[in-house]
């Protein structure tokens, strides 16, 4: 217990938010896959255990889930790369926490908003996450 507590204290908040963002991405991808192949049905279980060479057409919600998960993968790659560059450049943690929080919380709100089809709010959440990423880029590139 003490080792786990010490590790959590030593981990920078931005690293915790990167890990949380990665878990969020994983959940999004899993959710999209479950919806696409309908794993709650017998046919879906068979598809899920197979090679998935032919998939059923994505319904509206499954399609939105897939697009939102893909968007998260694309944005997480940029966010994570810039955050790693910031750590390598020894950007102070206090310059990284707020942008990382913006990214995580915006992406957390983005997914259900996209799946629900709320277009303008979805775009606003995307933009907030992009601002978080841009702030990290600025911290790295501006020195």
DSSP file (Angstrom, degrees, kcal/mol; ACC not computed):
  #  RESIDUE AA STRUCTURE BP1 BP2  ACC     N-H-->O    O-->H-N    N-H-->O    O-->H-N    TCO  KAPPA ALPHA  PHI   PSI    X-CA   Y-CA   Z-CA
    1    1 A X     >        0   0    0      0, 0.0     4,-2.2     0, 0.0     5,-0.2   0.000 360.0 360.0 360.0 -43.6    0.0    0.0    0.0
    2    2 A X  H  >  +     0   0    0      1,-0.2     4,-2.7     2,-0.2     5,-0.2   0.884 360.0  52.6 -64.2 -38.3    2.8    2.4    0.9
    3    3 A X  H  > S+     0   0    0      1,-0.2     4,-2.3     2,-0.2    -1,-0.2   0.911 110.2  47.9 -64.1 -41.4    4.6    1.8   -2.4
    4    4 A X  H  > S+     0   0    0      2,-0.2     4,-2.1     1,-0.2    -1,-0.2   0.896 112.4  49.5 -65.6 -39.4    1.4    2.6   -4.4
    5    5 A X  H  X S+     0   0    0     -4,-2.2     4,-2.0     2,-0.2    -2,-0.2   0.925 111.5  48.4 -65.2 -44.8    0.8    5.7   -2.4
    6    6 A X  H  X S+     0   0    0     -4,-2.7     4,-2.1     1,-0.2    -2,-0.2   0.890 110.9  51.4 -62.8 -39.3    4.4    6.9   -2.9
    7    7 A X  H  X S+     0   0    0     -4,-2.3     4,-1.4     1,-0.2    -1,-0.2   0.905 110.0  48.8 -64.8 -41.2    4.2    6.2   -6.6
    8    8 A X  H  < S+     0   0    0     -4,-2.1    -1,-0.2     1,-0.2    -2,-0.2   0.855 111.3  49.9 -69.3 -33.1    0.9    8.2   -6.9
    9    9 A X  H  < S+     0   0    0     -4,-2.0    -1,-0.2     1,-0.2    -2,-0.2   0.891 112.0  48.1 -69.3 -38.6    2.4   11.1   -5.0
   10   10 A X  H  < S+     0   0    0     -4,-2.1     2,-0.4    -5,-0.2    -2,-0.2   0.719  90.5  95.6 -75.9 -21.4    5.5   11.1   -7.2
   11   11 A X  S  < S-     0   0    0     -4,-1.4     5,-0.0    -5,-0.1    -4,-0.0  -0.561  80.9-120.2 -76.0 126.5    3.6   11.0  -10.5
   12   12 A X     >  -     0   0    0     -2,-0.4     4,-2.1     1,-0.1     3,-0.4  -0.291  18.2-120.2 -62.2 149.7    3.1   14.4  -12.1
   13   13 A X  H  > S+     0   0    0      1,-0.2     4,-2.5     2,-0.2     5,-0.2   0.874 114.1  56.7 -58.5 -38.6   -0.5   15.5  -12.6
   14   14 A X  H  > S+     0   0    0      1,-0.2     4,-1.9     2,-0.2    -1,-0.2   0.867 106.5  49.8 -64.0 -34.8    0.0   15.8  -16.3
   15   15 A X  H  > S+     0   0    0     -3,-0.4     4,-2.5     2,-0.2    -1,-0.2   0.901 109.7  50.9 -68.4 -40.4    1.2   12.2  -16.4
   16   16 A X  H  X S+     0   0    0     -4,-2.1     4,-2.7     1,-0.2    -2,-0.2   0.914 110.6  49.2 -60.7 -42.8   -1.9   11.1  -14.5
   17   17 A X  H  X S+     0   0    0     -4,-2.5     4,-2.3     2,-0.2    -1,-0.2   0.843 109.2  52.2 -68.4 -33.0   -4.1   13.0  -17.0
   18   18 A X  H  X S+     0   0    0     -4,-1.9     4,-2.2     2,-0.2    -2,-0.2   0.931 111.7  46.4 -65.5 -44.6   -2.2   11.4  -19.9
   19   19 A X  H  X S+     0   0    0     -4,-2.5     4,-2.3     1,-0.2    -2,-0.2   0.922 113.1  49.2 -62.4 -43.5   -2.9    7.9  -18.4
   20   20 A X  H  X S+     0   0    0     -4,-2.7     4,-2.4     1,-0.2    -1,-0.2   0.885 110.3  51.2 -63.2 -38.5   -6.5    8.8  -17.8
   21   21 A X  H  X S+     0   0    0     -4,-2.3     4,-2.3     2,-0.2    -1,-0.2   0.874 109.1  51.1 -66.0 -37.1   -6.9   10.1  -21.3
   22   22 A X  H  X S+     0   0    0     -4,-2.2     4,-2.3     2,-0.2    -2,-0.2   0.912 110.9  47.4 -66.2 -42.5   -5.4    6.8  -22.6
   23   23 A X  H  X S+     0   0    0     -4,-2.3     4,-2.5     2,-0.2    -2,-0.2   0.909 110.7  52.8 -63.7 -41.6   -7.9    4.8  -20.5
   24   24 A X  H  X S+     0   0    0     -4,-2.4     4,-2.3     1,-0.2    -2,-0.2   0.914 109.0  49.6 -58.9 -43.7  -10.7    7.0  -21.8
   25   25 A X  H  X S+     0   0    0     -4,-2.3     4,-2.5     2,-0.2    -1,-0.2   0.922 109.7  51.3 -61.1 -44.6   -9.6    6.4  -25.4
   26   26 A X  H  X S+     0   0    0     -4,-2.3     4,-2.6     1,-0.2    -2,-0.2   0.915 109.7  49.5 -59.3 -45.0   -9.6    2.6  -24.7
   27   27 A X  H  X S+     0   0    0     -4,-2.5     4,-2.9     1,-0.2    -1,-0.2   0.904 110.4  51.4 -61.8 -41.6  -13.1    2.8  -23.3
   28   28 A X  H  X S+     0   0    0     -4,-2.3     4,-2.5     2,-0.2    -2,-0.2   0.928 111.1  47.0 -61.3 -45.4  -14.3    4.7  -26.3
   29   29 A X  H  X S+     0   0    0     -4,-2.5     4,-2.2     2,-0.2    -2,-0.2   0.921 114.3  47.2 -63.7 -44.4  -12.8    2.1  -28.7
   30   30 A X  H  X S+     0   0    0     -4,-2.6     4,-2.6     2,-0.2    -2,-0.2   0.925 112.1  50.0 -62.8 -44.6  -14.3   -0.8  -26.7
   31   31 A X  H  X S+     0   0    0     -4,-2.9     4,-2.3     1,-0.2    -2,-0.2   0.919 111.0  49.2 -60.2 -45.0  -17.7    0.9  -26.6
   32   32 A X  H  X S+     0   0    0     -4,-2.5     4,-2.4    33,-0.2    -1,-0.2   0.904 112.0  49.0 -62.5 -41.0  -17.7    1.6  -30.3
   33   33 A X  H  X S+     0   0    0     -4,-2.2     4,-2.4     2,-0.2     5,-0.2   0.907 109.4  51.3 -65.4 -42.1  -16.7   -2.0  -31.0
   34   34 A X  H  X>S+     0   0    0     -4,-2.6     5,-1.2     1,-0.2     4,-1.0   0.920 113.6  45.1 -60.5 -44.5  -19.5   -3.4  -28.7
   35   35 A X  H  <5S+     0   0    0     -4,-2.3    -2,-0.2    -5,-0.2    -1,-0.2   0.907 111.7  52.8 -66.2 -40.6  -22.1   -1.3  -30.5
   36   36 A X  H  <5S+     0   0    0     -4,-2.4    -2,-0.2     1,-0.2    -1,-0.2   0.926 121.1  28.9 -64.2 -45.9  -20.8   -2.1  -34.0
   37   37 A X  H  <5S-     0   0    0     -4,-2.4    -1,-0.2    -5,-0.1    10,-0.2   0.461 100.9-130.0 -98.2   0.7  -20.9   -5.9  -33.6
   38   38 A X  T ><5 -     0   0    0     -4,-1.0     3,-2.3    -5,-0.2     6,-0.5   0.955  27.7-172.5  55.0  59.6  -23.8   -5.9  -31.0
   39   39 A X  T 3 <S+     0   0    0     -5,-1.2    -1,-0.1     1,-0.3     6,-0.1   0.599  74.6  73.5 -64.0 -10.4  -22.0   -8.2  -28.6
   40   40 A X  T 3  S+     0   0    0     -6,-0.3    -1,-0.3     4,-0.1     2,-0.3   0.540  91.1  71.5 -79.8  -5.0  -25.1   -8.5  -26.4
   41   41 A X  S <> S-     0   0    0     -3,-2.3     4,-2.0    -4,-0.2     5,-0.2  -0.732  90.1-119.5-106.1 160.0  -26.6  -10.8  -29.2
   42   42 A X  H  > S+     0   0    0     -2,-0.3     4,-2.1     1,-0.2     5,-0.2   0.924 116.9  50.4 -61.7 -44.3  -25.5  -14.3  -30.0
   43   43 A X  H  > S+     0   0    0      1,-0.2     4,-2.4     2,-0.2    -1,-0.2   0.879 108.9  53.0 -61.5 -37.5  -24.6  -13.3  -33.5
   44   44 A X  H  > S+     0   0    0     -6,-0.5     4,-2.9     2,-0.2    -5,-0.2   0.882 106.8  51.1 -66.0 -38.7  -22.5  -10.4  -32.1
   45   45 A X  H  X S+     0   0    0     -4,-2.0     4,-2.1    -7,-0.3    -1,-0.2   0.921 110.0  50.1 -63.5 -43.2  -20.6  -12.8  -29.8
   46   46 A X  H  X S+     0   0    0     -4,-2.1     4,-0.8     2,-0.2    -2,-0.2   0.924 113.2  46.0 -60.8 -44.8  -19.8  -15.0  -32.8
   47   47 A X  H >< S+     0   0    0     -4,-2.4     3,-0.9     1,-0.2     5,-0.4   0.933 111.8  52.0 -62.6 -45.4  -18.6  -12.0  -34.8
   48   48 A X  H 3< S+     0   0    0     -4,-2.9    -1,-0.2     1,-0.3    -2,-0.2   0.822 111.5  46.0 -62.2 -33.1  -16.6  -10.8  -31.8
   49   49 A X  H 3< S+     0   0    0     -4,-2.1    -1,-0.3    -5,-0.2    -2,-0.2   0.569 109.7  69.4 -85.7  -9.5  -14.8  -14.1  -31.4
   50   50 A X  S << S-     0   0    0     -3,-0.9    -3,-0.1    -4,-0.8    -4,-0.0  -0.072 103.6 -86.4 -94.3-163.3  -14.1  -14.4  -35.1
   51   51 A X        -     0   0    0     -2,-0.0    -3,-0.1     3,-0.0    -4,-0.1   0.537  48.3-134.0 -85.5  -8.1  -11.9  -12.6  -37.5
   52   52 A X        +     0   0    0     -5,-0.4     3,-0.1     2,-0.1    -5,-0.1   0.840  52.1 149.6  56.7  38.1  -14.4   -9.9  -38.2
   53   53 A X  S    S+     0   0    0      1,-0.2     2,-0.5    -6,-0.1    -1,-0.1   0.871  72.7  30.9 -66.7 -36.7  -13.8  -10.1  -42.0
   54   54 A X  S    S-     0   0    0     -7,-0.1     2,-0.3     0, 0.0    -1,-0.2  -0.989  78.2-172.4-124.7 126.0  -17.4   -9.0  -42.6
   55   55 A X        -     0   0    0     -2,-0.5     3,-0.1    -3,-0.1   -18,-0.1  -0.838  29.4-105.1-114.0 151.0  -19.1   -6.7  -40.2
   56   56 A X        -     0   0    0     -2,-0.3     3,-0.1   -20,-0.2    -1,-0.0  -0.376  53.2 -85.9 -66.2 154.6  -22.7   -5.6  -40.0
   57   57 A X        -     0   0    0      1,-0.1     2,-0.3   -20,-0.0    -1,-0.1  -0.342  49.5-108.3 -60.0 141.5  -23.4   -2.1  -41.2
   58   58 A X        -     0   0    0     -3,-0.1    -1,-0.1     4,-0.1   -22,-0.1  -0.573  30.9-137.2 -74.1 130.4  -22.9    0.4  -38.4
   59   59 A X     >  -     0   0    0     -2,-0.3     4,-2.8   -24,-0.2     5,-0.2  -0.159  35.9 -88.0 -72.8 180.0  -26.1    1.9  -37.2
   60   60 A X  H  > S+     0   0    0      2,-0.2     4,-2.2     1,-0.2     5,-0.2   0.935 127.6  39.9 -59.7 -50.4  -26.3    5.6  -36.5
   61   61 A X  H  > S+     0   0    0      2,-0.2     4,-2.6     1,-0.2    -1,-0.2   0.903 116.3  50.4 -69.5 -41.0  -25.1    5.5  -32.8
   62   62 A X  H  > S+     0   0    0      2,-0.2     4,-2.5     1,-0.2    -2,-0.2   0.908 110.7  50.4 -62.9 -41.1  -22.5    2.8  -33.6
   63   63 A X  H  X S+     0   0    0     -4,-2.8     4,-2.4     2,-0.2    -2,-0.2   0.913 111.1  47.8 -62.6 -43.3  -21.2    5.0  -36.5
   64   64 A X  H  X S+     0   0    0     -4,-2.2     4,-2.8    -5,-0.2     5,-0.2   0.914 111.2  51.5 -63.1 -42.0  -21.0    8.1  -34.2
   65   65 A X  H  X S+     0   0    0     -4,-2.6     4,-2.5     1,-0.2   -33,-0.2   0.915 110.6  48.3 -61.6 -43.2  -19.2    6.0  -31.6
   66   66 A X  H  X S+     0   0    0     -4,-2.5     4,-2.5     2,-0.2    -1,-0.2   0.921 113.1  47.3 -63.3 -44.1  -16.7    4.8  -34.1
   67   67 A X  H  X S+     0   0    0     -4,-2.4     4,-2.4     2,-0.2    -2,-0.2   0.902 113.2  48.5 -65.8 -40.3  -16.1    8.3  -35.4
   68   68 A X  H  X S+     0   0    0     -4,-2.8     4,-2.1     2,-0.2    -1,-0.2   0.909 112.7  48.2 -65.7 -41.4  -15.7    9.8  -31.9
   69   69 A X  H  X S+     0   0    0     -4,-2.5     4,-2.3    -5,-0.2    -2,-0.2   0.908 111.9  49.6 -65.3 -41.7  -13.3    7.0  -30.9
   70   70 A X  H  X S+     0   0    0     -4,-2.5     4,-2.3     1,-0.2    -2,-0.2   0.908 110.0  51.3 -62.5 -41.8  -11.2    7.5  -34.1
   71   71 A X  H  X S+     0   0    0     -4,-2.4     4,-2.5     1,-0.2    -1,-0.2   0.888 108.9  51.3 -62.4 -38.8  -11.1   11.2  -33.4
   72   72 A X  H  X S+     0   0    0     -4,-2.1     4,-3.1     2,-0.2     5,-0.2   0.913 108.3  51.5 -64.8 -42.3   -9.9   10.6  -29.9
   73   73 A X  H  X S+     0   0    0     -4,-2.3     4,-1.8     2,-0.2    -2,-0.2   0.930 111.6  47.5 -58.6 -45.3   -7.2    8.3  -31.2
   74   74 A X  H  X S+     0   0    0     -4,-2.3     4,-1.2     1,-0.2    -2,-0.2   0.925 117.5  41.1 -62.1 -46.0   -6.0   11.0  -33.6
   75   75 A X  H  X S+     0   0    0     -4,-2.5     4,-2.7     1,-0.2    -2,-0.2   0.846 110.7  56.4 -74.5 -34.2   -6.1   13.7  -30.9
   76   76 A X  H  X S+     0   0    0     -4,-3.1     4,-3.1    -5,-0.2     5,-0.3   0.881 103.0  56.4 -64.6 -37.4   -4.6   11.6  -28.2
   77   77 A X  H  X S+     0   0    0     -4,-1.8     4,-2.1    -5,-0.2    -1,-0.2   0.935 112.3  41.1 -58.8 -46.8   -1.6   10.9  -30.4
   78   78 A X  H  X S+     0   0    0     -4,-1.2     4,-2.5     2,-0.2     5,-0.2   0.938 116.6  48.9 -67.5 -47.2   -0.9   14.6  -30.8
   79   79 A X  H  X S+     0   0    0     -4,-2.7     4,-2.4     1,-0.2    -2,-0.2   0.933 114.1  45.3 -57.5 -49.5   -1.6   15.4  -27.1
   80   80 A X  H  X S+     0   0    0     -4,-3.1     4,-2.6     2,-0.2    -1,-0.2   0.903 112.5  50.6 -65.0 -42.2    0.7   12.5  -25.9
   81   81 A X  H  X S+     0   0    0     -4,-2.1     4,-2.3    -5,-0.3    -1,-0.2   0.925 113.1  45.4 -62.9 -44.6    3.5   13.4  -28.2
   82   82 A X  H  X S+     0   0    0     -4,-2.5     4,-2.3     2,-0.2    -1,-0.2   0.885 112.2  51.6 -66.8 -37.8    3.5   17.0  -27.2
   83   83 A X  H  X S+     0   0    0     -4,-2.4     4,-2.2    -5,-0.2    -2,-0.2   0.912 110.1  48.8 -65.8 -41.4    3.3   16.1  -23.5
   84   84 A X  H  X S+     0   0    0     -4,-2.6     4,-2.4     2,-0.2    -2,-0.2   0.911 111.3  50.3 -62.8 -41.6    6.2   13.8  -23.9
   85   85 A X  H  X S+     0   0    0     -4,-2.3     4,-2.3     1,-0.2    -2,-0.2   0.888 108.3  53.6 -62.5 -38.6    8.2   16.5  -25.7
   86   86 A X  H  <>S+     0   0    0     -4,-2.3     5,-2.8     2,-0.2     4,-0.2   0.907 109.3  47.6 -63.3 -41.7    7.2   19.0  -22.9
   87   87 A X  H ><5S+     0   0    0     -4,-2.2     3,-1.2     1,-0.2    -2,-0.2   0.920 112.3  49.3 -65.2 -42.3    8.6   16.6  -20.3
   88   88 A X  H 3<5S+     0   0    0     -4,-2.4    -2,-0.2     1,-0.3    -1,-0.2   0.862 111.3  49.4 -64.6 -34.7   11.8   16.1  -22.3
   89   89 A X  T 3<5S-     0   0    0     -4,-2.3    -1,-0.3    -5,-0.2    -2,-0.2   0.432 113.8-122.6 -82.5   1.1   12.2   19.9  -22.6
   90   90 A X  T < 5 +     0   0    0     -3,-1.2     2,-0.3    -4,-0.2    -3,-0.2   0.867  41.7 179.6  57.6  40.5   11.6   20.2  -18.9
   91   91 A X      < -     0   0    0     -5,-2.8    -1,-0.2    -6,-0.1     5,-0.1  -0.556  40.9 -98.2 -65.6 132.2    8.6   22.4  -19.2
   92   92 A X    >   -     0   0    0     -2,-0.3     3,-1.9     1,-0.1     4,-0.5  -0.246  25.3-125.4 -57.6 140.5    7.5   23.2  -15.6
   93   93 A X  G >> S+     0   0    0      1,-0.3     4,-1.8     2,-0.2     3,-1.7   0.830 107.7  65.1 -56.2 -35.3    4.6   21.0  -14.5
   94   94 A X  G 34 S+     0   0    0      1,-0.3     4,-0.5     2,-0.2    -1,-0.3   0.725  99.5  53.1 -65.6 -18.4    2.5   24.1  -13.6
   95   95 A X  G <4 S+     0   0    0     -3,-1.9     4,-0.3     1,-0.1    -1,-0.3   0.577 113.6  43.8 -86.0 -10.1    2.5   25.0  -17.3
   96   96 A X  T <> S+     0   0    0     -3,-1.7     4,-2.3    -4,-0.5     5,-0.2   0.691  95.3  72.7-106.1 -24.4    1.2   21.6  -18.3
   97   97 A X  H  X S+     0   0    0     -4,-1.8     4,-2.7     2,-0.2     5,-0.2   0.953  98.4  44.4 -64.2 -53.5   -1.5   20.8  -15.7
   98   98 A X  H  > S+     0   0    0     -4,-0.5     4,-2.8     1,-0.2    -1,-0.2   0.932 115.1  48.0 -60.6 -47.0   -4.3   23.2  -16.9
   99   99 A X  H  > S+     0   0    0     -4,-0.3     4,-2.3     1,-0.2    -1,-0.2   0.907 113.3  48.5 -60.0 -38.8   -3.8   22.3  -20.6
  100  100 A X  H  X S+     0   0    0     -4,-2.3     4,-2.6     2,-0.2    -1,-0.2   0.883 111.6  49.9 -67.7 -37.4   -3.9   18.6  -19.8
  101  101 A X  H  X S+     0   0    0     -4,-2.7     4,-2.6    -5,-0.2     5,-0.4   0.923 109.4  51.6 -64.9 -43.5   -7.0   19.1  -17.7
  102  102 A X  H  X S+     0   0    0     -4,-2.8     4,-2.1    -5,-0.2     5,-0.3   0.938 112.1  47.1 -56.8 -46.9   -8.6   20.9  -20.5
  103  103 A X  H  X S+     0   0    0     -4,-2.3     4,-2.5    -5,-0.2     5,-0.2   0.963 115.3  43.8 -60.3 -53.7   -7.8   18.1  -22.9
  104  104 A X  H  X S+     0   0    0     -4,-2.6     4,-2.4     1,-0.2    -2,-0.2   0.948 117.5  42.1 -60.7 -53.0   -9.0   15.3  -20.6
  105  105 A X  H  X S+     0   0    0     -4,-2.6     4,-1.9     1,-0.2    -1,-0.2   0.872 115.4  50.4 -67.0 -36.1  -12.3   16.9  -19.4
  106  106 A X  H  X S+     0   0    0     -4,-2.1     4,-2.2    -5,-0.4    -1,-0.2   0.916 112.4  46.9 -66.0 -41.6  -13.2   18.2  -22.9
  107  107 A X  H  X S+     0   0    0     -4,-2.5     4,-1.6    -5,-0.3    -2,-0.2   0.861 109.2  54.8 -69.2 -34.2  -12.6   14.8  -24.4
  108  108 A X  H  X S+     0   0    0     -4,-2.4     4,-0.7    -5,-0.2    -1,-0.2   0.902 114.6  40.2 -63.1 -40.2  -14.6   13.1  -21.6
  109  109 A X  H  X S+     0   0    0     -4,-1.9     4,-1.4    -5,-0.2    -2,-0.2   0.805 108.5  64.0 -76.3 -30.3  -17.5   15.5  -22.5
  110  110 A X  H  X S+     0   0    0     -4,-2.2     4,-2.9     1,-0.2     5,-0.2   0.903  95.1  57.9 -61.2 -44.7  -17.0   15.2  -26.2
  111  111 A X  H  X S+     0   0    0     -4,-1.6     4,-2.7     1,-0.2     5,-0.2   0.944 110.2  37.8 -60.7 -56.3  -17.7   11.4  -26.5
  112  112 A X  H  X S+     0   0    0     -4,-0.7     4,-2.1     1,-0.2    -1,-0.2   0.854 116.8  54.4 -65.4 -29.9  -21.3   11.3  -25.1
  113  113 A X  H  X>S+     0   0    0     -4,-1.4     5,-2.3     2,-0.2     4,-0.6   0.912 111.2  44.5 -67.4 -41.5  -22.1   14.6  -26.8
  114  114 A X  H ><5S+     0   0    0     -4,-2.9     3,-1.2     2,-0.2    -2,-0.2   0.943 113.3  50.1 -65.7 -47.9  -21.0   13.2  -30.2
  115  115 A X  H 3<5S+     0   0    0     -4,-2.7    -2,-0.2     1,-0.3    -1,-0.2   0.868 110.1  51.2 -60.2 -36.6  -22.8    9.9  -29.7
  116  116 A X  H 3<5S-     0   0    0     -4,-2.1    -1,-0.3    -5,-0.2    -2,-0.2   0.624 113.8-120.8 -76.0 -12.8  -25.9   11.8  -28.7
  117  117 A X  T <<5 +     0   0    0     -3,-1.2     2,-1.3    -4,-0.6    -3,-0.2   0.768  57.4 152.7  81.3  26.2  -25.6   13.9  -31.9
  118  118 A X     >< -     0   0    0     -5,-2.3     4,-2.3     1,-0.2    -1,-0.2  -0.716  23.3-174.0 -90.7  90.7  -25.4   17.3  -30.3
  119  119 A X  H  >  +     0   0    0     -2,-1.3     4,-2.1     1,-0.2    -1,-0.2   0.891  69.7  38.9 -63.1 -53.3  -23.4   19.0  -33.0
  120  120 A X  H  > S+     0   0    0      1,-0.2     4,-2.0     2,-0.2    -1,-0.2   0.896 118.6  47.4 -70.9 -38.8  -22.5   22.5  -31.8
  121  121 A X  H  > S+     0   0    0      2,-0.2     4,-2.4     1,-0.2    -1,-0.2   0.899 110.1  54.4 -66.0 -40.1  -21.8   21.5  -28.2
  122  122 A X  H  X S+     0   0    0     -4,-2.3     4,-2.3     1,-0.2    -2,-0.2   0.924 108.7  48.6 -56.9 -45.7  -19.7   18.6  -29.5
  123  123 A X  H  X S+     0   0    0     -4,-2.1     4,-2.5     1,-0.2    -1,-0.2   0.874 108.6  53.7 -64.7 -37.9  -17.7   21.0  -31.6
  124  124 A X  H  X S+     0   0    0     -4,-2.0     4,-2.1     2,-0.2    -1,-0.2   0.919 109.5  47.7 -63.1 -43.3  -17.2   23.3  -28.6
  125  125 A X  H  X S+     0   0    0     -4,-2.4     4,-2.1     2,-0.2    -2,-0.2   0.908 110.9  51.8 -64.3 -40.7  -15.9   20.4  -26.5
  126  126 A X  H  X S+     0   0    0     -4,-2.3     4,-2.3     1,-0.2    -2,-0.2   0.930 109.3  50.7 -58.5 -45.0  -13.5   19.4  -29.3
  127  127 A X  H  X S+     0   0    0     -4,-2.5     4,-2.3     1,-0.2    -2,-0.2   0.881 107.1  52.8 -63.5 -39.7  -12.3   23.0  -29.5
  128  128 A X  H  X S+     0   0    0     -4,-2.1     4,-2.0     2,-0.2    -1,-0.2   0.924 110.7  47.9 -62.1 -43.6  -11.6   23.1  -25.7
  129  129 A X  H  X S+     0   0    0     -4,-2.1     4,-2.0     1,-0.2    -2,-0.2   0.893 110.5  51.8 -62.4 -39.6   -9.5   19.9  -26.0
  130  130 A X  H  X S+     0   0    0     -4,-2.3     4,-2.7     2,-0.2    -2,-0.2   0.867 106.5  54.0 -65.4 -36.5   -7.7   21.4  -29.0
  131  131 A X  H  X S+     0   0    0     -4,-2.3     4,-2.5     2,-0.2    -1,-0.2   0.919 106.8  51.9 -62.8 -43.2   -6.9   24.5  -27.0
  132  132 A X  H  X S+     0   0    0     -4,-2.0     4,-1.5     1,-0.2    -2,-0.2   0.925 112.0  45.7 -57.7 -45.2   -5.4   22.3  -24.3
  133  133 A X  H  X S+     0   0    0     -4,-2.0     4,-2.3     1,-0.2    -2,-0.2   0.914 111.9  51.6 -64.0 -43.3   -3.2   20.6  -26.9
  134  134 A X  H  X S+     0   0    0     -4,-2.7     4,-2.7     1,-0.2    -2,-0.2   0.867 105.8  55.3 -63.4 -37.0   -2.2   23.9  -28.4
  135  135 A X  H  X S+     0   0    0     -4,-2.5     4,-2.1     2,-0.2    -1,-0.2   0.872 108.4  48.2 -64.7 -36.1   -1.2   25.3  -25.0
  136  136 A X  H  X S+     0   0    0     -4,-1.5     4,-2.1     2,-0.2    -2,-0.2   0.919 110.9  50.9 -68.5 -42.6    1.2   22.4  -24.5
  137  137 A X  H  X S+     0   0    0     -4,-2.3     4,-3.0     1,-0.2     5,-0.3   0.920 110.6  49.8 -58.6 -43.6    2.6   22.9  -28.0
  138  138 A X  H  X S+     0   0    0     -4,-2.7     4,-2.8     1,-0.2     5,-0.3   0.916 108.9  51.6 -61.6 -43.7    3.1   26.6  -27.2
  139  139 A X  H  < S+     0   0    0     -4,-2.1     4,-0.5     1,-0.2    -1,-0.2   0.868 115.6  42.3 -62.2 -36.4    4.9   25.7  -23.9
  140  140 A X  H  < S+     0   0    0     -4,-2.1     3,-0.2     2,-0.1    -2,-0.2   0.944 121.4  37.6 -74.4 -49.4    7.2   23.4  -25.8
  141  141 A X  H  < S+     0   0    0     -4,-3.0    -2,-0.2     1,-0.2    -3,-0.2   0.794 115.9  50.4 -79.2 -29.0    7.9   25.5  -28.8
  142  142 A X     <        0   0    0     -4,-2.8    -1,-0.2    -5,-0.3    -3,-0.2   0.638 360.0 360.0 -83.8 -13.5    8.1   28.9  -27.1
  143  143 A X              0   0    0     -4,-0.5    -4,-0.1    -5,-0.3    -3,-0.1   0.489 360.0 360.0  74.9 360.0   10.5   27.6  -24.5
